[in-house]
Structure formats: structure tokens, C-alpha cells
Amino acid sequence: MNTPTVQAFLHEETGTWSYVVADLPAARCAIIDPVLDYDPKSGRTGTTAVDAILRWVRERGLHLDWILETHAHADHLTAAPHIQRTLGGRIAIGAGIREVQATFKPIFNLEADFATDGSQFDHLFADGEVFAIGGLTGRVIATPGHTNDSVSYLIGDALFTGDSLFMPDGGTARCDFPGGDAGKLFRSIHRLYLLPDDTRVFVCHDYGPGGRAIECETTIGAQKRSNVHVREGVEEADYVKQRKARDATLAMPNLILPSVQVNIRAGALPPPEANGVRYLKIPLDAL
């Protein structure tokens, strides 16, 4: 089976697309990049959005094999632990998470015993690693550049690119976070461009450039022809110059500080302090 069923879910508050990828005949699935509701004004978390995904899975009688993160996101908190408590499944991310943890542990001055070996996750994927979802074959493609841990998941004919690629008129992700590298991202995208043109591409975000309707799906062929940042004929040096100039104009994402310190823990909230309350840190003048 080379054509998985893909169901997209938009988390409107953060503009994030999450996906269920399913082998319906085998009743097996994976969930990619799930979002935990979070109100930065009150510090309250919620599961309304992700519970809609869980209902879709349950209504079809699917067994959850994997909860796949494309990277430690900077714009939303992952709902992976809530999904795992509810439906099971293994939480996985690229092996580059170790570098991201090592980078951000001192920025947040995390507890001394916070491990930077990725052990908070059930599985760390190596570049090129193969995995299964029922009769579907998945392959991991390391795509660093936006972050050091960024990976894309090729499952059957469907490619899930995280933040590395947006829709063609949206271009590519920023590369100015700690550990980001525009040259790496350019080379990562060209790895993806080696895939067949009819490969379906599912993005993690779309901001509707020019006011068009929000979308989530395109193809490798469309990206190669018309991606506004990386398309056929664009050289690496030109892309890096353009990306750096663009990134210099961008504000930090609204939720980067709470998101990263939770997501590098595989979605676990920080340990409670002596009063039983968990706290997120806001480092001043650090980013």
C-alpha cells in the first residue's frame, strides 16, 4: 500500500496543521505534530483541539502506532503526552533533538538533571531510518536548517515536511533560531526535491499569502517549479542572502518561550516546585 489516508486538522490559534496518517484496512495510524491548547494570558492548557483528532481515530477503530514530531516546535506546545495517555503509541522525533536540548538547557537554566540525550522520547529517528504503520512504509529524511532536529517523514507517497517547506507561495521556514542555518535548510530541501514530482507534500503551517484560503497540501513538482524561496534555478548563496534578510525583519513567535521548554521534554510539563505548581521560565534578553 503506497497511498495512505491522510486527514488534516487545523489548530487555528497557532496556524498549525496536524495529521493522522492511516492504513485503514490494517486499522493502524500515526499522528503527526499534535497541538496542546495553551492560553499565554492565564497559563492554562487544554485538550479541546487534540481531542477532535482522538475522536476521529476512535470512530474508525484505529490503533495508534506512532506520535511523530517533525521537530521541537517554537509556535505551539505538543499534545503528544495527552495522546499517549489516551491511545498509546510511541513518541518519536529526529536524533538531532539532542543538539536542541543541549542548546536550550542553558538558555532556560533547566534543572541539573535534565537529560540532553533525547531520553524523554520513546524513539529517536536516524536519517534514513525506516518504520511501519500497518502495511505502510515510512522513511525519515533529516532536514536540518530551520532547527537541528528537523526531519521530514515520507510515508507511502505522502511527505510531511514540518516547517522546512511551506506552500509554494509561502516559501520556507526561518533559520534564525539558535542552531538554525539557512545553508543547511537549502541543502535539506534539495534532498526532498529528489523525490518524484507527484509526491504529496503536507505542510505544518500555512499563512494564506495574499489573503488566499488556508491550504495544507501541495506536491514536490509544484515546490520545485514555484516555491518563492527555493525553486529550480535558485542558488544557495542567493537563498541564504534572501533568508537572512527576511529573518532579520521577523519577531520571535508568540509562544517560543513556553513551547520550546516543553517540547524538548517530549511535551512533559516542567516538574512541580515545592508548592506543587509547575512553572514555565521566561528568560529576559536571551533571544
QUIPESUL-V861621 format. One record per backbone hydrogen bond with DSSP energy under -1.0 kcal/mol. CO is the residue of the C=O (numbers start at 1). NH is the residue of the N-H. E is the energy in kcal/mol with one decimal. If there is no record, write none. Layout:
BEGIN
CO&NH&E  CO&NH&E
END
This chain:
BEGIN
2&157&-1.6  5&22&-2.9  7&20&-2.4  9&18&-3.0  11&15&-1.4  11&16&-1.6  16&11&-3.3  18&9&-2.7  19&32&-3.0  20&7&-2.5  21&30&-2.1  22&5&-2.5  23&28&-1.7  27&63&-3.0  28&23&-2.6  29&65&-3.1  30&21&-2.7  31&68&-2.7  32&19&-1.9  34&79&-1.0  37&46&-2.0  39&43&-2.9  44&39&-2.7  46&37&-1.8  47&51&-2.3  50&54&-2.1  51&55&-2.2  52&56&-1.7  53&57&-2.1  54&58&-2.7  55&59&-2.9  57&62&-2.0  58&61&-1.8  63&29&-2.0  65&90&-1.8  66&31&-2.1  67&92&-2.5  68&33&-2.5  70&151&-2.3  71&73&-1.2  77&36&-3.4  79&83&-2.0  80&84&-2.6  81&85&-2.6  82&86&-1.5  83&87&-3.6  84&88&-1.5  90&67&-3.0  91&122&-1.5  91&123&-1.5  92&69&-2.5  93&125&-2.9  94&97&-1.9  95&98&-1.6  96&100&-1.5  97&101&-2.9  98&102&-2.2  99&103&-1.9  100&104&-2.3  101&105&-2.1  104&108&-2.3  105&110&-2.0  111&114&-2.3  118&121&-1.9  123&93&-1.5  125&95&-2.5  126&129&-2.1  129&140&-2.4  131&138&-3.4  133&136&-2.4  136&133&-1.9  137&156&-2.0  138&131&-2.3  139&154&-2.9  140&128&-2.6  141&152&-2.7  145&181&-2.7  147&145&-1.4  150&143&-2.3  152&141&-2.8  153&160&-2.5  154&139&-2.4  155&158&-2.2  157&200&-2.4  158&155&-3.3  159&202&-3.3  160&153&-2.0  161&164&-1.9  162&204&-1.7  167&170&-2.8  167&171&-1.3  168&228&-2.7  171&166&-2.5  177&180&-3.0  181&185&-2.0  182&186&-2.3  183&187&-2.1  184&188&-2.5  185&189&-2.7  186&190&-1.7  187&191&-1.0  188&192&-1.5  189&193&-1.8  191&194&-1.2  192&195&-1.9  196&199&-2.0  197&221&-2.6  199&220&-1.7  200&159&-3.2  201&218&-2.4  202&161&-1.7  204&17&-3.1  208&211&-2.0  209&212&-1.2  216&203&-2.1  218&201&-2.8  219&223&-2.0  220&224&-2.7  221&225&-1.9  222&226&-2.4  223&227&-2.3  224&232&-2.9  231&234&-2.2  235&239&-2.3  236&240&-2.9  237&241&-2.1  238&242&-2.3  239&243&-3.3  240&244&-2.6  241&245&-2.0  242&246&-2.3  243&247&-2.9  244&248&-1.7  246&249&-1.6  247&250&-1.4  253&256&-1.4  255&259&-2.7  256&260&-2.3  257&261&-1.1  258&262&-1.1  259&263&-3.3  260&264&-2.2  262&265&-1.5  262&267&-1.8  263&266&-1.5  265&268&-1.2  273&276&-2.7  277&273&-2.6
END
